[in-house]
Amino acid sequence: ATAVSKVAPATAPASGSPYAELADAYFADIRRELALLMDNPSWDDGSLAPVLIRLAWHSSGTYDKASGTGGSNGAGMRFDAEASDCENAGLHTARAFLEPVKRKFP
């Protein structure tokens, strides 16, 4: 039998691919983990959803059409140049909450 990696591919496999079912299960596990993370009584109004949505919005907003760089796929918010921008103040907290999920699903 062929060993199948538990690490999701960088791009989603084509439908019907032997890896499609594995990728679907992997991403479903990540979604479940994120859903568990959302309810957090110690954070603001009891939910991390608003700050995580803000992180996604600001990350997507880094896309530069002229150079084709940045955006969510570039993960630029993890680098100091973007993370330290004054418009991204406070988003380090959202990234810190996501870090355990990142470690669990490399």
PABALO-866078 format. One record per atom (N, C-alpha, C, CB): residue number from 1; residue in one letter; atom name; x, y, z. Coordinates in Angstrom, 3 decimals, always signed. Glycine has a CB too. Layout:
<nodes>
+-----+----+----+----------+----------+----------+
:   i : aa : at :        X :        Y :        Z :
+-----+----+----+----------+----------+----------+
: NUM :  A : CA :        X :        Y :        Z :
...
+-----+----+----+----------+----------+----------+
</nodes>
This chain:
<nodes>
+-----+----+----+----------+----------+----------+
:   i : aa : at :        X :        Y :        Z :
+-----+----+----+----------+----------+----------+
:   1 :  A :  N :   +0.849 :   -1.185 :   +0.000 :
:   1 :  A : CA :   +0.000 :   +0.000 :   +0.000 :
:   1 :  A :  C :   +0.882 :   +1.231 :   +0.000 :
:   1 :  A : CB :   -0.959 :   +0.008 :   +1.217 :
:   2 :  T :  N :   +0.407 :   +2.273 :   -0.626 :
:   2 :  T : CA :   +1.135 :   +3.528 :   -0.694 :
:   2 :  T :  C :   +0.844 :   +4.364 :   +0.535 :
:   2 :  T : CB :   +0.775 :   +4.298 :   -1.965 :
:   3 :  A :  N :   +1.882 :   +4.893 :   +1.152 :
:   3 :  A : CA :   +1.698 :   +5.776 :   +2.311 :
:   3 :  A :  C :   +1.159 :   +7.112 :   +1.828 :
:   3 :  A : CB :   +3.036 :   +5.973 :   +3.097 :
:   4 :  V :  N :   +0.205 :   +7.655 :   +2.552 :
:   4 :  V : CA :   -0.379 :   +8.942 :   +2.202 :
:   4 :  V :  C :   +0.020 :   +9.952 :   +3.267 :
:   4 :  V : CB :   -1.932 :   +8.846 :   +2.070 :
:   5 :  S :  N :   +0.583 :  +11.064 :   +2.837 :
:   5 :  S : CA :   +0.996 :  +12.111 :   +3.760 :
:   5 :  S :  C :   -0.213 :  +12.720 :   +4.438 :
:   5 :  S : CB :   +1.798 :  +13.189 :   +3.033 :
:   6 :  K :  N :   -0.073 :  +13.049 :   +5.721 :
:   6 :  K : CA :   -1.141 :  +13.719 :   +6.442 :
:   6 :  K :  C :   -1.047 :  +15.232 :   +6.288 :
:   6 :  K : CB :   -1.102 :  +13.339 :   +7.914 :
:   7 :  V :  N :   -0.063 :  +15.720 :   +5.577 :
:   7 :  V : CA :   +0.071 :  +17.145 :   +5.337 :
:   7 :  V :  C :   -0.693 :  +17.479 :   +4.065 :
:   7 :  V : CB :   +1.570 :  +17.569 :   +5.228 :
:   8 :  A :  N :   -1.557 :  +18.464 :   +4.159 :
:   8 :  A : CA :   -2.364 :  +18.845 :   +2.995 :
:   8 :  A :  C :   -1.474 :  +19.440 :   +1.912 :
:   8 :  A : CB :   -3.466 :  +19.854 :   +3.397 :
:   9 :  P :  N :   -1.801 :  +19.204 :   +0.661 :
:   9 :  P : CA :   -1.025 :  +19.786 :   -0.427 :
:   9 :  P :  C :   -1.200 :  +21.297 :   -0.461 :
:   9 :  P : CB :   -1.437 :  +19.173 :   -1.771 :
:  10 :  A :  N :   -0.268 :  +21.997 :   -1.109 :
:  10 :  A : CA :   -0.321 :  +23.453 :   -1.192 :
:  10 :  A :  C :   -1.555 :  +23.925 :   -1.947 :
:  10 :  A : CB :   +0.933 :  +23.988 :   -1.863 :
:  11 :  T :  N :   -1.998 :  +23.148 :   -2.906 :
:  11 :  T : CA :   -3.222 :  +23.477 :   -3.627 :
:  11 :  T :  C :   -4.170 :  +22.295 :   -3.492 :
:  11 :  T : CB :   -2.934 :  +23.808 :   -5.135 :
:  12 :  A :  N :   -5.440 :  +22.586 :   -3.561 :
:  12 :  A : CA :   -6.431 :  +21.520 :   -3.424 :
:  12 :  A :  C :   -6.319 :  +20.564 :   -4.596 :
:  12 :  A : CB :   -7.858 :  +22.099 :   -3.334 :
:  13 :  P :  N :   -6.358 :  +19.265 :   -4.329 :
:  13 :  P : CA :   -6.280 :  +18.292 :   -5.421 :
:  13 :  P :  C :   -7.559 :  +18.309 :   -6.247 :
:  13 :  P : CB :   -6.023 :  +16.879 :   -4.872 :
:  14 :  A :  N :   -7.419 :  +17.910 :   -7.485 :
:  14 :  A : CA :   -8.564 :  +17.869 :   -8.394 :
:  14 :  A :  C :   -9.600 :  +16.881 :   -7.889 :
:  14 :  A : CB :   -8.118 :  +17.494 :   -9.818 :
:  15 :  S :  N :  -10.843 :  +17.210 :   -8.121 :
:  15 :  S : CA :  -11.936 :  +16.310 :   -7.752 :
:  15 :  S :  C :  -11.700 :  +14.962 :   -8.411 :
:  15 :  S : CB :  -13.322 :  +16.896 :   -8.169 :
:  16 :  G :  N :  -11.899 :  +13.910 :   -7.667 :
:  16 :  G : CA :  -11.663 :  +12.575 :   -8.192 :
:  16 :  G :  C :  -10.249 :  +12.082 :   -7.952 :
:  16 :  G : CB :  -11.957 :  +12.547 :   -9.651 :
:  17 :  S :  N :   -9.365 :  +12.989 :   -7.537 :
:  17 :  S : CA :   -7.993 :  +12.615 :   -7.229 :
:  17 :  S :  C :   -7.988 :  +11.732 :   -5.989 :
:  17 :  S : CB :   -7.104 :  +13.872 :   -7.020 :
:  18 :  P :  N :   -7.035 :  +10.805 :   -5.889 :
:  18 :  P : CA :   -6.978 :   +9.971 :   -4.679 :
:  18 :  P :  C :   -6.718 :  +10.803 :   -3.418 :
:  18 :  P : CB :   -5.887 :   +8.906 :   -4.827 :
:  19 :  Y :  N :   -6.212 :  +12.000 :   -3.578 :
:  19 :  Y : CA :   -5.928 :  +12.856 :   -2.427 :
:  19 :  Y :  C :   -7.079 :  +13.799 :   -2.076 :
:  19 :  Y : CB :   -4.687 :  +13.663 :   -2.693 :
:  20 :  A :  N :   -8.078 :  +13.905 :   -2.929 :
:  20 :  A : CA :   -9.184 :  +14.835 :   -2.697 :
:  20 :  A :  C :   -9.916 :  +14.528 :   -1.394 :
:  20 :  A : CB :  -10.164 :  +14.788 :   -3.864 :
:  21 :  E :  N :  -10.191 :  +13.269 :   -1.141 :
:  21 :  E : CA :  -10.897 :  +12.890 :   +0.085 :
:  21 :  E :  C :  -10.044 :  +13.204 :   +1.320 :
:  21 :  E : CB :  -11.264 :  +11.387 :   +0.054 :
:  22 :  L :  N :   -8.746 :  +12.941 :   +1.235 :
:  22 :  L : CA :   -7.834 :  +13.243 :   +2.336 :
:  22 :  L :  C :   -7.798 :  +14.752 :   +2.598 :
:  22 :  L : CB :   -6.413 :  +12.714 :   +2.024 :
:  23 :  A :  N :   -7.697 :  +15.534 :   +1.541 :
:  23 :  A : CA :   -7.654 :  +16.988 :   +1.686 :
:  23 :  A :  C :   -8.961 :  +17.501 :   +2.282 :
:  23 :  A : CB :   -7.383 :  +17.663 :   +0.325 :
:  24 :  D :  N :  -10.086 :  +16.971 :   +1.837 :
:  24 :  D : CA :  -11.383 :  +17.380 :   +2.387 :
:  24 :  D :  C :  -11.442 :  +17.110 :   +3.884 :
:  24 :  D : CB :  -12.531 :  +16.646 :   +1.671 :
:  25 :  A :  N :  -10.983 :  +15.953 :   +4.302 :
:  25 :  A : CA :  -10.992 :  +15.592 :   +5.720 :
:  25 :  A :  C :  -10.039 :  +16.490 :   +6.511 :
:  25 :  A : CB :  -10.603 :  +14.109 :   +5.902 :
:  26 :  Y :  N :   -8.881 :  +16.766 :   +5.945 :
:  26 :  Y : CA :   -7.885 :  +17.624 :   +6.595 :
:  26 :  Y :  C :   -8.458 :  +19.019 :   +6.834 :
:  26 :  Y : CB :   -6.599 :  +17.713 :   +5.739 :
:  27 :  F :  N :   -9.053 :  +19.600 :   +5.794 :
:  27 :  F : CA :   -9.615 :  +20.942 :   +5.927 :
:  27 :  F :  C :  -10.840 :  +20.947 :   +6.827 :
:  27 :  F : CB :   -9.976 :  +21.503 :   +4.559 :
:  28 :  A :  N :  -11.599 :  +19.879 :   +6.854 :
:  28 :  A : CA :  -12.746 :  +19.769 :   +7.771 :
:  28 :  A :  C :  -12.242 :  +19.769 :   +9.214 :
:  28 :  A : CB :  -13.577 :  +18.473 :   +7.479 :
:  29 :  D :  N :  -11.130 :  +19.083 :   +9.472 :
:  29 :  D : CA :  -10.541 :  +19.077 :  +10.812 :
:  29 :  D :  C :  -10.094 :  +20.486 :  +11.214 :
:  29 :  D : CB :   -9.347 :  +18.102 :  +10.871 :
:  30 :  I :  N :   -9.510 :  +21.210 :  +10.283 :
:  30 :  I : CA :   -9.077 :  +22.581 :  +10.564 :
:  30 :  I :  C :  -10.286 :  +23.464 :  +10.857 :
:  30 :  I : CB :   -8.266 :  +23.156 :   +9.378 :
:  31 :  R :  N :  -11.342 :  +23.339 :  +10.050 :
:  31 :  R : CA :  -12.556 :  +24.132 :  +10.290 :
:  31 :  R :  C :  -13.134 :  +23.843 :  +11.673 :
:  31 :  R : CB :  -13.613 :  +23.840 :   +9.206 :
:  32 :  R :  N :  -13.160 :  +22.564 :  +12.072 :
:  32 :  R : CA :  -13.665 :  +22.210 :  +13.406 :
:  32 :  R :  C :  -12.817 :  +22.847 :  +14.505 :
:  32 :  R : CB :  -13.690 :  +20.682 :  +13.581 :
:  33 :  E :  N :  -11.518 :  +22.806 :  +14.334 :
:  33 :  E : CA :  -10.612 :  +23.396 :  +15.322 :
:  33 :  E :  C :  -10.839 :  +24.908 :  +15.433 :
:  33 :  E : CB :   -9.142 :  +23.103 :  +14.947 :
:  34 :  L :  N :  -11.019 :  +25.566 :  +14.289 :
:  34 :  L : CA :  -11.270 :  +27.005 :  +14.298 :
:  34 :  L :  C :  -12.609 :  +27.325 :  +14.959 :
:  34 :  L : CB :  -11.241 :  +27.561 :  +12.871 :
:  35 :  A :  N :  -13.617 :  +26.501 :  +14.715 :
:  35 :  A : CA :  -14.931 :  +26.713 :  +15.339 :
:  35 :  A :  C :  -14.816 :  +26.602 :  +16.860 :
:  35 :  A : CB :  -15.968 :  +25.689 :  +14.801 :
:  36 :  L :  N :  -14.020 :  +25.663 :  +17.340 :
:  36 :  L : CA :  -13.815 :  +25.521 :  +18.780 :
:  36 :  L :  C :  -13.099 :  +26.735 :  +19.370 :
:  36 :  L : CB :  -13.018 :  +24.254 :  +19.075 :
:  37 :  L :  N :  -12.234 :  +27.312 :  +18.581 :
:  37 :  L : CA :  -11.450 :  +28.470 :  +19.009 :
:  37 :  L :  C :  -12.299 :  +29.736 :  +19.121 :
:  37 :  L : CB :  -10.305 :  +28.707 :  +18.041 :
:  38 :  M :  N :  -13.336 :  +29.851 :  +18.313 :
:  38 :  M : CA :  -14.129 :  +31.087 :  +18.219 :
:  38 :  M :  C :  -14.717 :  +31.534 :  +19.553 :
:  38 :  M : CB :  -15.248 :  +30.898 :  +17.228 :
:  39 :  D :  N :  -15.382 :  +30.649 :  +20.268 :
:  39 :  D : CA :  -15.981 :  +31.015 :  +21.547 :
:  39 :  D :  C :  -14.884 :  +31.116 :  +22.591 :
:  39 :  D : CB :  -17.061 :  +29.988 :  +21.978 :
:  40 :  N :  N :  -14.625 :  +32.335 :  +23.041 :
:  40 :  N : CA :  -13.554 :  +32.570 :  +23.996 :
:  40 :  N :  C :  -14.011 :  +33.641 :  +24.988 :
:  40 :  N : CB :  -12.237 :  +32.996 :  +23.272 :
:  41 :  P :  N :  -14.541 :  +33.221 :  +26.141 :
:  41 :  P : CA :  -15.066 :  +34.172 :  +27.114 :
:  41 :  P :  C :  -14.048 :  +35.215 :  +27.581 :
:  41 :  P : CB :  -15.581 :  +33.429 :  +28.298 :
:  42 :  S :  N :  -12.761 :  +34.908 :  +27.483 :
:  42 :  S : CA :  -11.746 :  +35.855 :  +27.938 :
:  42 :  S :  C :  -11.474 :  +36.958 :  +26.918 :
:  42 :  S : CB :  -10.462 :  +35.121 :  +28.245 :
:  43 :  W :  N :  -12.050 :  +36.858 :  +25.736 :
:  43 :  W : CA :  -11.758 :  +37.838 :  +24.691 :
:  43 :  W :  C :  -12.943 :  +38.760 :  +24.454 :
:  43 :  W : CB :  -11.377 :  +37.134 :  +23.393 :
:  44 :  D :  N :  -12.743 :  +40.021 :  +24.587 :
:  44 :  D : CA :  -13.666 :  +41.093 :  +24.223 :
:  44 :  D :  C :  -15.127 :  +40.734 :  +24.502 :
:  44 :  D : CB :  -13.500 :  +41.437 :  +22.760 :
:  45 :  D :  N :  -15.881 :  +40.397 :  +23.453 :
:  45 :  D : CA :  -17.310 :  +40.096 :  +23.613 :
:  45 :  D :  C :  -17.575 :  +38.595 :  +23.732 :
:  45 :  D : CB :  -18.097 :  +40.662 :  +22.437 :
:  46 :  G :  N :  -16.524 :  +37.809 :  +23.922 :
:  46 :  G : CA :  -16.689 :  +36.365 :  +24.072 :
:  46 :  G :  C :  -16.484 :  +35.578 :  +22.796 :
:  46 :  G : CB :  -18.037 :  +36.076 :  +24.599 :
:  47 :  S :  N :  -16.128 :  +36.269 :  +21.733 :
:  47 :  S : CA :  -15.899 :  +35.585 :  +20.458 :
:  47 :  S :  C :  -14.677 :  +36.168 :  +19.761 :
:  47 :  S : CB :  -17.140 :  +35.696 :  +19.547 :
:  48 :  L :  N :  -13.855 :  +35.271 :  +19.208 :
:  48 :  L : CA :  -12.692 :  +35.712 :  +18.432 :
:  48 :  L :  C :  -13.059 :  +36.016 :  +16.980 :
:  48 :  L : CB :  -11.596 :  +34.648 :  +18.476 :
:  49 :  A :  N :  -14.281 :  +35.693 :  +16.586 :
:  49 :  A : CA :  -14.676 :  +35.859 :  +15.187 :
:  49 :  A :  C :  -14.389 :  +37.264 :  +14.651 :
:  49 :  A : CB :  -16.149 :  +35.551 :  +15.034 :
:  50 :  P :  N :  -14.773 :  +38.341 :  +15.346 :
:  50 :  P : CA :  -14.513 :  +39.669 :  +14.768 :
:  50 :  P :  C :  -13.035 :  +39.955 :  +14.509 :
:  50 :  P : CB :  -15.060 :  +40.726 :  +15.681 :
:  51 :  V :  N :  -12.163 :  +39.607 :  +15.453 :
:  51 :  V : CA :  -10.739 :  +39.898 :  +15.257 :
:  51 :  V :  C :  -10.137 :  +38.990 :  +14.177 :
:  51 :  V : CB :   -9.968 :  +39.726 :  +16.584 :
:  52 :  L :  N :  -10.635 :  +37.761 :  +14.049 :
:  52 :  L : CA :  -10.135 :  +36.872 :  +12.995 :
:  52 :  L :  C :  -10.616 :  +37.332 :  +11.621 :
:  52 :  L : CB :  -10.586 :  +35.423 :  +13.255 :
:  53 :  I :  N :  -11.838 :  +37.845 :  +11.560 :
:  53 :  I : CA :  -12.333 :  +38.408 :  +10.291 :
:  53 :  I :  C :  -11.508 :  +39.636 :   +9.918 :
:  53 :  I : CB :  -13.848 :  +38.781 :  +10.396 :
:  54 :  R :  N :  -11.194 :  +40.461 :  +10.906 :
:  54 :  R : CA :  -10.357 :  +41.643 :  +10.646 :
:  54 :  R :  C :   -8.975 :  +41.224 :  +10.141 :
:  54 :  R : CB :  -10.218 :  +42.505 :  +11.928 :
:  55 :  L :  N :   -8.404 :  +40.174 :  +10.747 :
:  55 :  L : CA :   -7.102 :  +39.674 :  +10.291 :
:  55 :  L :  C :   -7.188 :  +39.220 :   +8.834 :
:  55 :  L : CB :   -6.619 :  +38.507 :  +11.189 :
:  56 :  A :  N :   -8.225 :  +38.475 :   +8.501 :
:  56 :  A : CA :   -8.395 :  +38.008 :   +7.120 :
:  56 :  A :  C :   -8.556 :  +39.192 :   +6.162 :
:  56 :  A : CB :   -9.618 :  +37.068 :   +7.015 :
:  57 :  W :  N :   -9.336 :  +40.173 :   +6.566 :
:  57 :  W : CA :   -9.575 :  +41.361 :   +5.729 :
:  57 :  W :  C :   -8.263 :  +42.107 :   +5.478 :
:  57 :  W : CB :  -10.609 :  +42.307 :   +6.402 :
:  58 :  H :  N :   -7.509 :  +42.352 :   +6.541 :
:  58 :  H : CA :   -6.257 :  +43.089 :   +6.387 :
:  58 :  H :  C :   -5.215 :  +42.277 :   +5.625 :
:  58 :  H : CB :   -5.709 :  +43.483 :   +7.751 :
:  59 :  S :  N :   -5.199 :  +40.976 :   +5.813 :
:  59 :  S : CA :   -4.265 :  +40.129 :   +5.079 :
:  59 :  S :  C :   -4.579 :  +40.151 :   +3.589 :
:  59 :  S : CB :   -4.309 :  +38.692 :   +5.612 :
:  60 :  S :  N :   -5.846 :  +40.040 :   +3.260 :
:  60 :  S : CA :   -6.258 :  +40.080 :   +1.846 :
:  60 :  S :  C :   -5.966 :  +41.442 :   +1.240 :
:  60 :  S : CB :   -7.757 :  +39.752 :   +1.705 :
:  61 :  G :  N :   -6.061 :  +42.469 :   +2.059 :
:  61 :  G : CA :   -5.843 :  +43.828 :   +1.583 :
:  61 :  G :  C :   -4.401 :  +44.128 :   +1.223 :
:  61 :  G : CB :   -6.297 :  +44.792 :   +2.610 :
:  62 :  T :  N :   -3.479 :  +43.228 :   +1.511 :
:  62 :  T : CA :   -2.072 :  +43.457 :   +1.174 :
:  62 :  T :  C :   -1.769 :  +43.093 :   -0.279 :
:  62 :  T : CB :   -1.171 :  +42.653 :   +2.107 :
:  63 :  Y :  N :   -2.768 :  +42.575 :   -1.000 :
:  63 :  Y : CA :   -2.528 :  +42.170 :   -2.390 :
:  63 :  Y :  C :   -2.193 :  +43.384 :   -3.247 :
:  63 :  Y : CB :   -3.758 :  +41.436 :   -2.966 :
:  64 :  D :  N :   -1.155 :  +43.266 :   -4.046 :
:  64 :  D : CA :   -0.739 :  +44.317 :   -4.967 :
:  64 :  D :  C :   -0.903 :  +43.791 :   -6.396 :
:  64 :  D : CB :   +0.743 :  +44.764 :   -4.691 :
:  65 :  K :  N :   -1.910 :  +44.302 :   -7.089 :
:  65 :  K : CA :   -2.208 :  +43.825 :   -8.440 :
:  65 :  K :  C :   -1.031 :  +44.043 :   -9.397 :
:  65 :  K : CB :   -3.451 :  +44.530 :   -8.980 :
:  66 :  A :  N :   -0.350 :  +45.169 :   -9.261 :
:  66 :  A : CA :   +0.754 :  +45.489 :  -10.170 :
:  66 :  A :  C :   +1.868 :  +44.452 :  -10.114 :
:  66 :  A : CB :   +1.316 :  +46.859 :   -9.843 :
:  67 :  S :  N :   +2.213 :  +44.003 :   -8.895 :
:  67 :  S : CA :   +3.321 :  +43.055 :   -8.781 :
:  67 :  S :  C :   +2.842 :  +41.618 :   -8.590 :
:  67 :  S : CB :   +4.218 :  +43.447 :   -7.628 :
:  68 :  G :  N :   +1.525 :  +41.452 :   -8.315 :
:  68 :  G : CA :   +0.994 :  +40.110 :   -8.096 :
:  68 :  G :  C :   +1.445 :  +39.504 :   -6.778 :
:  68 :  G : CB :   +1.402 :  +39.211 :   -9.225 :
:  69 :  T :  N :   +1.838 :  +40.353 :   -5.835 :
:  69 :  T : CA :   +2.331 :  +39.858 :   -4.549 :
:  69 :  T :  C :   +1.354 :  +40.200 :   -3.426 :
:  69 :  T : CB :   +3.718 :  +40.446 :   -4.242 :
:  70 :  G :  N :   +1.586 :  +39.574 :   -2.272 :
:  70 :  G : CA :   +0.786 :  +39.853 :   -1.089 :
:  70 :  G :  C :   -0.518 :  +39.082 :   -1.089 :
:  70 :  G : CB :   +0.506 :  +41.326 :   -0.990 :
:  71 :  G :  N :   -1.458 :  +39.590 :   -0.351 :
:  71 :  G : CA :   -2.749 :  +38.916 :   -0.236 :
:  71 :  G :  C :   -2.673 :  +37.732 :   +0.705 :
:  71 :  G : CB :   -3.233 :  +38.461 :   -1.599 :
:  72 :  S :  N :   -3.789 :  +37.078 :   +0.884 :
:  72 :  S : CA :   -3.856 :  +35.965 :   +1.828 :
:  72 :  S :  C :   -2.903 :  +34.840 :   +1.459 :
:  72 :  S : CB :   -5.267 :  +35.432 :   +1.901 :
:  73 :  N :  N :   -2.735 :  +34.547 :   +0.175 :
:  73 :  N : CA :   -1.841 :  +33.470 :   -0.220 :
:  73 :  N :  C :   -0.379 :  +33.798 :   +0.060 :
:  73 :  N : CB :   -2.023 :  +33.163 :   -1.683 :
:  74 :  G :  N :   -0.053 :  +35.074 :   +0.122 :
:  74 :  G : CA :   +1.321 :  +35.475 :   +0.430 :
:  74 :  G :  C :   +1.616 :  +35.451 :   +1.914 :
:  74 :  G : CB :   +1.591 :  +36.850 :   -0.110 :
:  75 :  A :  N :   +0.585 :  +35.383 :   +2.743 :
:  75 :  A : CA :   +0.719 :  +35.348 :   +4.199 :
:  75 :  A :  C :   +1.636 :  +36.457 :   +4.713 :
:  75 :  A : CB :   +1.252 :  +33.991 :   +4.644 :
:  76 :  G :  N :   +1.531 :  +37.619 :   +4.106 :
:  76 :  G : CA :   +2.398 :  +38.731 :   +4.463 :
:  76 :  G :  C :   +2.222 :  +39.243 :   +5.872 :
:  76 :  G : CB :   +2.179 :  +39.835 :   +3.532 :
:  77 :  M :  N :   +1.075 :  +38.989 :   +6.492 :
:  77 :  M : CA :   +0.823 :  +39.485 :   +7.841 :
:  77 :  M :  C :   +1.733 :  +38.837 :   +8.875 :
:  77 :  M : CB :   -0.621 :  +39.249 :   +8.216 :
:  78 :  R :  N :   +2.369 :  +37.750 :   +8.534 :
:  78 :  R : CA :   +3.258 :  +37.106 :   +9.503 :
:  78 :  R :  C :   +4.629 :  +37.755 :   +9.533 :
:  78 :  R : CB :   +3.400 :  +35.630 :   +9.187 :
:  79 :  F :  N :   +4.914 :  +38.609 :   +8.574 :
:  79 :  F : CA :   +6.213 :  +39.289 :   +8.515 :
:  79 :  F :  C :   +6.114 :  +40.670 :   +9.138 :
:  79 :  F : CB :   +6.711 :  +39.397 :   +7.059 :
:  80 :  D :  N :   +7.174 :  +41.080 :   +9.817 :
:  80 :  D : CA :   +7.172 :  +42.324 :  +10.570 :
:  80 :  D :  C :   +6.814 :  +43.543 :   +9.727 :
:  80 :  D : CB :   +8.511 :  +42.530 :  +11.194 :
:  81 :  A :  N :   +7.266 :  +43.599 :   +8.496 :
:  81 :  A : CA :   +6.995 :  +44.771 :   +7.661 :
:  81 :  A :  C :   +5.495 :  +45.043 :   +7.543 :
:  81 :  A : CB :   +7.601 :  +44.578 :   +6.268 :
:  82 :  E :  N :   +4.707 :  +44.014 :   +7.411 :
:  82 :  E : CA :   +3.259 :  +44.175 :   +7.296 :
:  82 :  E :  C :   +2.592 :  +44.157 :   +8.666 :
:  82 :  E : CB :   +2.669 :  +43.074 :   +6.412 :
:  83 :  A :  N :   +3.027 :  +43.267 :   +9.534 :
:  83 :  A : CA :   +2.409 :  +43.127 :  +10.855 :
:  83 :  A :  C :   +2.563 :  +44.390 :  +11.688 :
:  83 :  A : CB :   +3.017 :  +41.946 :  +11.598 :
:  84 :  S :  N :   +3.653 :  +45.135 :  +11.506 :
:  84 :  S : CA :   +3.894 :  +46.325 :  +12.318 :
:  84 :  S :  C :   +3.269 :  +47.582 :  +11.734 :
:  84 :  S : CB :   +5.368 :  +46.534 :  +12.484 :
:  85 :  D :  N :   +2.629 :  +47.485 :  +10.586 :
:  85 :  D : CA :   +1.946 :  +48.637 :  +10.009 :
:  85 :  D :  C :   +0.881 :  +49.113 :  +10.999 :
:  85 :  D : CB :   +1.309 :  +48.281 :   +8.621 :
:  86 :  C :  N :   +0.782 :  +50.425 :  +11.198 :
:  86 :  C : CA :   -0.140 :  +50.956 :  +12.205 :
:  86 :  C :  C :   -1.592 :  +50.552 :  +11.953 :
:  86 :  C : CB :   -0.038 :  +52.465 :  +12.247 :
:  87 :  E :  N :   -1.960 :  +50.336 :  +10.708 :
:  87 :  E : CA :   -3.335 :  +49.925 :  +10.396 :
:  87 :  E :  C :   -3.626 :  +48.494 :  +10.846 :
:  87 :  E : CB :   -3.591 :  +50.051 :   +8.897 :
:  88 :  N :  N :   -2.580 :  +47.740 :  +11.137 :
:  88 :  N : CA :   -2.737 :  +46.347 :  +11.572 :
:  88 :  N :  C :   -2.539 :  +46.189 :  +13.080 :
:  88 :  N : CB :   -1.751 :  +45.453 :  +10.828 :
:  89 :  A :  N :   -2.628 :  +47.297 :  +13.808 :
:  89 :  A : CA :   -2.438 :  +47.264 :  +15.265 :
:  89 :  A :  C :   -3.433 :  +46.301 :  +15.904 :
:  89 :  A : CB :   -2.597 :  +48.680 :  +15.872 :
:  90 :  G :  N :   -2.941 :  +45.497 :  +16.811 :
:  90 :  G : CA :   -3.787 :  +44.569 :  +17.548 :
:  90 :  G :  C :   -3.976 :  +43.214 :  +16.887 :
:  90 :  G : CB :   -5.105 :  +45.181 :  +17.757 :
:  91 :  L :  N :   -3.562 :  +43.077 :  +15.645 :
:  91 :  L : CA :   -3.769 :  +41.808 :  +14.944 :
:  91 :  L :  C :   -2.771 :  +40.738 :  +15.382 :
:  91 :  L : CB :   -3.665 :  +42.020 :  +13.442 :
:  92 :  H :  N :   -1.733 :  +41.142 :  +16.094 :
:  92 :  H : CA :   -0.797 :  +40.147 :  +16.645 :
:  92 :  H :  C :   -1.546 :  +39.201 :  +17.587 :
:  92 :  H : CB :   +0.383 :  +40.848 :  +17.399 :
:  93 :  T :  N :   -2.569 :  +39.708 :  +18.243 :
:  93 :  T : CA :   -3.365 :  +38.879 :  +19.146 :
:  93 :  T :  C :   -4.093 :  +37.790 :  +18.372 :
:  93 :  T : CB :   -4.372 :  +39.739 :  +19.923 :
:  94 :  A :  N :   -4.679 :  +38.145 :  +17.238 :
:  94 :  A : CA :   -5.382 :  +37.151 :  +16.410 :
:  94 :  A :  C :   -4.402 :  +36.082 :  +15.934 :
:  94 :  A : CB :   -6.071 :  +37.833 :  +15.192 :
:  95 :  R :  N :   -3.213 :  +36.510 :  +15.508 :
:  95 :  R : CA :   -2.210 :  +35.536 :  +15.057 :
:  95 :  R :  C :   -1.780 :  +34.626 :  +16.197 :
:  95 :  R : CB :   -0.987 :  +36.254 :  +14.471 :
:  96 :  A :  N :   -1.681 :  +35.175 :  +17.401 :
:  96 :  A : CA :   -1.293 :  +34.360 :  +18.561 :
:  96 :  A :  C :   -2.355 :  +33.300 :  +18.862 :
:  96 :  A : CB :   -1.074 :  +35.256 :  +19.802 :
:  97 :  F :  N :   -3.627 :  +33.652 :  +18.739 :
:  97 :  F : CA :   -4.689 :  +32.669 :  +18.964 :
:  97 :  F :  C :   -4.673 :  +31.569 :  +17.901 :
:  97 :  F : CB :   -6.053 :  +33.360 :  +18.977 :
:  98 :  L :  N :   -4.224 :  +31.909 :  +16.699 :
:  98 :  L : CA :   -4.187 :  +30.928 :  +15.613 :
:  98 :  L :  C :   -2.948 :  +30.027 :  +15.649 :
:  98 :  L : CB :   -4.246 :  +31.643 :  +14.289 :
:  99 :  E :  N :   -1.929 :  +30.436 :  +16.369 :
:  99 :  E : CA :   -0.660 :  +29.702 :  +16.382 :
:  99 :  E :  C :   -0.825 :  +28.236 :  +16.777 :
:  99 :  E : CB :   +0.307 :  +30.371 :  +17.332 :
: 100 :  P :  N :   -1.613 :  +27.875 :  +17.815 :
: 100 :  P : CA :   -1.769 :  +26.458 :  +18.134 :
: 100 :  P :  C :   -2.423 :  +25.655 :  +17.000 :
: 100 :  P : CB :   -2.590 :  +26.312 :  +19.394 :
: 101 :  V :  N :   -3.311 :  +26.290 :  +16.262 :
: 101 :  V : CA :   -3.940 :  +25.611 :  +15.121 :
: 101 :  V :  C :   -2.899 :  +25.383 :  +14.035 :
: 101 :  V : CB :   -5.138 :  +26.440 :  +14.563 :
: 102 :  K :  N :   -2.068 :  +26.370 :  +13.817 :
: 102 :  K : CA :   -0.986 :  +26.265 :  +12.829 :
: 102 :  K :  C :   -0.028 :  +25.127 :  +13.191 :
: 102 :  K : CB :   -0.211 :  +27.600 :  +12.731 :
: 103 :  R :  N :   +0.303 :  +25.015 :  +14.482 :
: 103 :  R : CA :   +1.207 :  +23.937 :  +14.907 :
: 103 :  R :  C :   +0.534 :  +22.563 :  +14.782 :
: 103 :  R : CB :   +1.666 :  +24.169 :  +16.363 :
: 104 :  K :  N :   -0.752 :  +22.497 :  +15.055 :
: 104 :  K : CA :   -1.467 :  +21.229 :  +14.979 :
: 104 :  K :  C :   -1.661 :  +20.761 :  +13.542 :
: 104 :  K : CB :   -2.810 :  +21.351 :  +15.661 :
: 105 :  F :  N :   -1.819 :  +21.712 :  +12.622 :
: 105 :  F : CA :   -2.038 :  +21.402 :  +11.204 :
: 105 :  F :  C :   -0.990 :  +22.103 :  +10.361 :
: 105 :  F : CB :   -3.461 :  +21.819 :  +10.754 :
: 106 :  P :  N :   +0.239 :  +21.570 :  +10.334 :
: 106 :  P : CA :   +1.330 :  +22.253 :   +9.602 :
: 106 :  P :  C :   +1.083 :  +22.326 :   +8.102 :
: 106 :  P : CB :   +2.649 :  +21.541 :   +9.852 :
+-----+----+----+----------+----------+----------+
</nodes>
